[in-house]
Amino acid sequence: MLSVLFLGAMVVCSSILTDSSDAPPLTSVTVTIIPEKATLFAGETLTFLATVVGSDSKAVNWSVEEEDGGAITSLGQYTAPKIQGIYHITATSRGRPEAMAVATITVLAYCDPLPAAFRP
């Protein structure tokens, strides 16, 4: 009798584990930014491209992590700040906000390579 009861419990447990529901399977969503690293002079601009894989929504939200670290538009165009340093921009998936990528930007102080006597 005990073995029959145990066998019955196995059938119930296995049916719970194999029960299919209407919920879609979880897929891995990844975000990448191109380029991952960049070096700009103060005030220069560069457009970044974000790619989202594993989600129907390919849109991202752009942000700059550091306060006064420059600005980035909704289209990924970054404008470096006037202060040299290392800054980070983030692309976050709109469909899955936990999926994000970070790019590192090194901003150099502006330097005019021509001496004043040779400037037009």
TAVEN-V320602 format. One record per pair of residues at least 24 apart in sequence whose ideal C-beta (glycine too) atoms are under 10 Angstrom apart, sorted by sequence separation. I is the first residue (numbers start at 0). J is the second residue. D is the distance in Angstrom with one decimal. If there is no record, write none. Layout:
((I:J:D) (I:J:D))
//
This chain:
((28:52:7.1) (29:53:6.0) (30:54:9.0) (45:69:10.0) (47:71:7.5) (63:87:7.3) (64:88:7.2) (80:104:9.6) (82:106:7.2) (83:107:5.6) (84:108:9.7) (27:52:8.4) (28:53:4.1) (29:54:9.0) (44:69:9.2) (46:71:9.5) (62:87:9.3) (63:88:5.5) (64:89:6.1) (77:102:8.6) (79:104:6.7) (81:106:8.7) (83:108:4.5) (26:52:9.4) (27:53:5.3) (28:54:4.6) (43:69:9.6) (44:70:9.5) (45:71:9.7) (46:72:8.8) (48:74:9.7) (49:75:6.4) (62:88:6.9) (63:89:7.8) (79:105:9.3) (80:106:6.3) (82:108:8.3) (83:109:8.9) (26:53:4.8) (27:54:9.6) (30:57:9.9) (32:59:8.9) (42:69:9.2) (44:71:9.8) (47:74:9.3) (48:75:6.2) (61:88:6.4) (62:89:5.0) (75:102:9.8) (77:104:6.9) (79:106:4.5) (81:108:8.8) (25:53:9.8) (26:54:7.7) (28:56:9.1) (41:69:9.3) (44:72:9.5) (46:74:7.2) (47:75:4.3) (61:89:7.2) (62:90:8.4) (79:107:8.8) (81:109:8.2) (30:59:6.5) (32:61:9.4) (46:75:5.4) (47:76:7.8) (60:89:8.3) (61:90:5.9) (62:91:7.2) (39:69:8.7) (45:75:9.0) (46:76:4.7) (47:77:6.0) (59:89:8.9) (60:90:7.4) (61:91:8.1) (79:109:9.7) (45:76:7.6) (46:77:7.3) (59:90:4.2) (60:91:4.8) (71:102:9.9) (44:76:5.9) (45:77:5.4) (58:90:9.9) (59:91:6.0) (60:92:8.2) (44:77:6.4) (45:78:8.5) (58:91:9.9) (59:92:5.9) (60:93:6.0) (71:104:9.9) (43:77:8.9) (44:78:4.9) (45:79:7.8) (58:92:7.8) (59:93:6.3) (43:78:7.6) (44:79:7.3) (57:92:8.6) (58:93:4.4) (59:94:9.3) (69:104:7.4) (42:78:7.1) (43:79:5.1) (56:92:6.9) (57:93:8.7) (58:94:7.4) (60:96:8.1) (68:104:8.2) (41:78:9.9) (42:79:6.0) (56:93:5.3) (57:94:8.2) (62:99:9.4) (64:101:7.5) (69:106:7.3) (39:77:8.0) (41:79:5.7) (42:80:8.0) (54:92:6.0) (56:94:3.2) (68:106:8.5) (39:78:9.0) (40:79:7.0) (41:80:6.7) (42:81:6.1) (49:88:9.6) (51:90:8.3) (53:92:8.9) (54:93:8.6) (55:94:6.5) (56:95:7.9) (59:98:9.2) (60:99:9.0) (64:103:10.0) (65:104:9.9) (37:77:8.2) (39:79:4.4) (41:81:4.9) (49:89:9.6) (50:90:8.8) (51:91:9.7) (52:92:9.7) (54:94:4.2) (59:99:8.3) (38:79:9.6) (39:80:9.7) (41:82:6.9) (47:88:6.5) (49:90:3.8) (51:92:5.1) (53:94:9.2) (54:95:5.6) (59:100:8.6) (63:104:9.0) (33:75:9.6) (37:79:9.1) (41:83:6.3) (48:90:9.0) (49:91:9.0) (51:93:8.4) (53:95:8.0) (32:75:8.4) (40:83:8.8) (41:84:9.6) (45:88:9.8) (47:90:7.4) (49:92:8.6) (51:94:7.2) (39:83:9.9) (51:95:8.2) (54:98:7.4) (53:98:7.8) (52:98:9.2) (38:85:10.0) (39:86:9.4) (51:98:7.2) (37:86:9.9) (51:100:9.3) (49:99:9.4) (50:100:8.8) (37:88:9.4) (49:100:6.8) (47:100:9.7) (49:102:9.1) (47:102:6.1) (32:88:7.4) (32:89:8.4) (45:102:9.7) (47:104:9.1) (32:90:5.2) (30:89:9.1) (31:90:8.2) (45:104:7.8) (30:90:5.4) (30:91:7.2) (43:104:9.8) (30:92:5.3) (29:92:8.7) (43:106:8.2) (28:92:5.8) (42:106:8.9) (43:107:9.1) (30:95:8.6) (35:100:8.0) (37:102:7.0) (38:103:9.6) (39:104:6.2) (41:106:5.8) (28:94:7.1) (29:95:9.6) (35:101:8.4) (36:102:6.7) (37:103:7.7) (38:104:7.5) (39:105:7.5) (40:106:7.3) (41:107:7.0) (43:109:8.5) (28:95:4.3) (32:99:9.3) (33:100:9.6) (35:102:5.4) (36:103:5.1) (37:104:5.1) (38:105:4.6) (39:106:5.6) (40:107:5.3) (41:108:5.8) (42:109:6.6) (27:95:9.4) (28:96:9.8) (30:98:5.1) (32:100:4.6) (34:102:6.7) (35:103:7.2) (36:104:7.6) (37:105:7.4) (38:106:7.9) (39:107:7.2) (40:108:7.5) (41:109:4.8) (26:95:9.2) (28:97:7.9) (29:98:6.3) (30:99:5.5) (31:100:5.4) (32:101:7.3) (33:102:8.4) (34:103:9.5) (36:105:7.6) (37:106:9.3) (38:107:6.5) (40:109:5.0) (41:110:9.5) (25:95:10.0) (28:98:4.1) (29:99:9.6) (30:100:4.2) (32:102:4.3) (34:104:9.3) (40:110:7.4) (27:98:8.4) (28:99:9.7) (29:100:7.9) (30:101:9.4) (31:102:9.5) (32:103:9.7))
//
